[in-house]
Structure formats: C-alpha cells, structure tokens
C-alpha cells in the first residue's frame, strides 16, 4: 500500500479527480470508478487497482460543499483498502448457487425440516472485522464468521438429535442454507411449494 501511495503521490499537481484516475489507469491498468460526489452535485472519479484490492481518489485539500468543483487543484491522494462484510460475501456465494441441488429437498424430509427451522435459529456474527478485499477463502471460511445455536436448530426440527445433526451438516455442505438465516433460492421455493401442496391436499 505504501508503494502504491508513493507512486500516486508523484502524480500530484494541478489536476483533478478525472485526470488523476485516467493517469493511474494508463500507468497501472485497473479501472476507473464513477461515484456521486459528496461535495457538489456531480460525479467523482476514483481509480481501482487491477486486483480490486485498493481504491485511490484525488480530492481538493479543503473539502467543502460547493455548486461546482474547481477545474484544477493541488489535492490529496486518499488510499482505501477494500474489505468485504458478511452480507457482501454471502451475496457472492448466492450468485453461484447450483440450481440442481434444490432437487434433493423434494424427497428428503429431514432436510425440509432443517430448512424450515433455519431462519429462526439464534445466531451472532463473530468475525472481529471485515474480510480482506478477496472475501472469505471458501465456504467453510464464510461459516467461521458466525456462531449459531445448533441445539436450538435441532430442537426446532423435531427430529432425533442424531438425524437432525446429520441433516443440518448436509444442508450446510450442499449450500442450502446461509449463515445469515436465509435459504438457497430454489430450495426455498421447493419448501414453499411443498407447504402449499400440503395445505391444498395435493400429492407430490
């Protein structure tokens, strides 16, 4: 980070956020981000490193709200290391759900009970700080970020403890449940359809 800040500092001068971002893009690659400015009604440009680990921007030394930004200024370089919180990490795994996994829920009543109970499970986040820019290393690392009451989940399923524990571990391994209490999208739809069919007397 220090080397990156030092290089970016060499680009300081009479410039602006867009010129700075373009210069960084030409010199080191990466990409240019366009966000809403906090200080005037218009865009603000940042540079993000190729690995998306760092974001740099160039701002006026005196940050006050104004109608128009100064066209050129001698500003300051701000370096931010990107981190990932639990919800963002979960959404990354959710985006790669395996749809076919939900088919297992159709005939597995133990899994159905675990999925029905899971949203009510007491849980707490135990990760002391956000993950680094790359997010949790794998699925197991994601689960290390929370602590949940396994005994409460087992009790809520109404199954024998041994069967419930096996079903819970399978639900985690198959990525049918998430640490935040949500379910695999299609698995949730299967569970809702089974409930609807049961209430209407339709056999599945």
Secondary structure, DSSP 4 states (H G I P E B T S, - for coil): -HHHHHHHHTT-SEE-HHHHHHHHHHHH--EEEEEE-SSSSSEEEEEE-TTS-EEEEEEESS----SS--SSEEEEEEEEE--B-HHHHHHHHHTT--GGGGHHHHH-HHHHHHHHHHTT--EEE--SS-B-TT--SSHHHHHTTEEE-HHHHHHHHTS-HHHHHHHHHHHHHTT-B-TTS-B-HHHHHHHHHHHHHHHHT---
